[in-house]
Amino acid sequence: MPGKIMAINAGSSSLKFQLFSLPDEHVICQGLIERIGMDDAIFNLRATDVKWREILPISDCRQGAEHLLHALIEHNIIDSLDEITGVGHRVAHGGEAFADSVVITPEVLDKIEQLGALAPLHNPVNALGIRVFQHALPHARAVAVFDTAFHQTLSQTAYLYPLPWRYYEELGIRRYGFHGTSHKYVSAVCAERMGRPLEALRIVSCHLGNGSSICAIGNGQSVNTSMGFTPQAGIMMGTRSGDIDPSILPFIQQAEGKSASEINHLINNQSGLLGVSGISHDYRDVEQAAANGNPRAKVALELFAERIRAVIGSYIVQLGGIDALIFTGGIGENARTARQQICRGLAFLGIELDEEKNISNQSFIQHDSAPVQIAIVNTNEELMIARDVIRVALNLPVQPALAAQ
């Protein structure tokens, strides 16, 4: 079946995309819209004969998606939108309703929107993206690929919270975990580069971006992960606080007379790097402010690194050691300062960064004598998403091996 598949990864402030041809999975074009919601959003588009960069105001995901589809025609990447036969959408939260990727029906879309209460920064954006692309590409088969699926291998002791049992049984309150598509991909690529079976490795994968999570991977499966019932849990992020003393929330609520929704907005949209620095949710902006002497920006970067270091240490204990530490995501792949701060002082665990390799963004950045591999892997959630469109909706054979970078 000839055609093209569009993989869409709509985040809280970005929209990543790749367009693949079938059945060879060749990347026709790819790109990223960053800083959505700002007046200086950045639109990058790359194809064989096209390299386009534009700075413009993009208010939300709908406007970003419409701009993307218009650009595909304008730059002669496709002649018609009818060439796109399938669209895969990354969806942050599947709750307990979705254990695998599914073809999107009205009922599935309704459920994704209902689950927005669990992922307020992502599921509503994911659902909006689905509706925008369904309207523009009504002929294409649409598939939802859930971040939570990879973490279904967690044991009960990893996913249960120490609350009355009925909250799990009746309300499904448990750790779900997110960024599963990314953690699954980068761990497989890392094992391939190391020349060792994934099942034989103990890996800690750090997906660091505006949304960040860490995953302990053993025997090729998710053993533990920092995000929990919602993507709010875990380490400090761009605008999310991550784990804090829960009693802080009713204290603030009473002290300032805030509603529950205002408290939720506070910890999801006003905290993290933005809240501590007072500068921005974007790591690059905070890093620049710190370099210019801003003390709060400096503290924000240090706090970000320390929260990550604490989780890495706990996962090494749970795994009984570590063979590889992976950095991925926008910050993990590009922020040398972040990687340096996170790895600082971990040589006693076998994690020792080589500064020159780190500065030059090499694939492996550990010191030559270090026993633990430190890998930078550019995540490719879009390839994984496209493959699920092939598997779930188009009934075509999937390429057997992951494409290494």
Buried (B, 14 or more C-beta within 10 A) or exposed (E): EEBBBBBBBBBBBBBBBBBBBBBEBEBBBBBBBBBBBBEEBBBBBBBEEBEBEEEEEBEEBBBBBBBBBEBBEEBEBBEEBEBBBBBBBBBBBBBEBBEEBBEBEEEBBEBBBEBBEBBBBBBBBBBBBBBBBBEBBEEBBBBBBBBBBBBBBBEEEBBBEEEEEEEBEEEEBBBBBBBBBBBBBBBBBBBBBBEBEBEEBBBBBBBBBBBBBBBBBBEBBBBBBBBBBBBBBBBBBBBBBBBEEEEEBEEBBEEEEBEEEEBBBBBBBBBBBBBBBEBBBBBEBBBBBBEEEBEBBBEBBEBBBBBBBEBBBBBBEBBEEBBBBBBBBBBBBBBBBBBBBBBEEBBEBBBBBBEEBBEEEBBBBBBEEBEBBBBBBBBBBBBBBBBBBBBBBBEBEEEEEBEEE
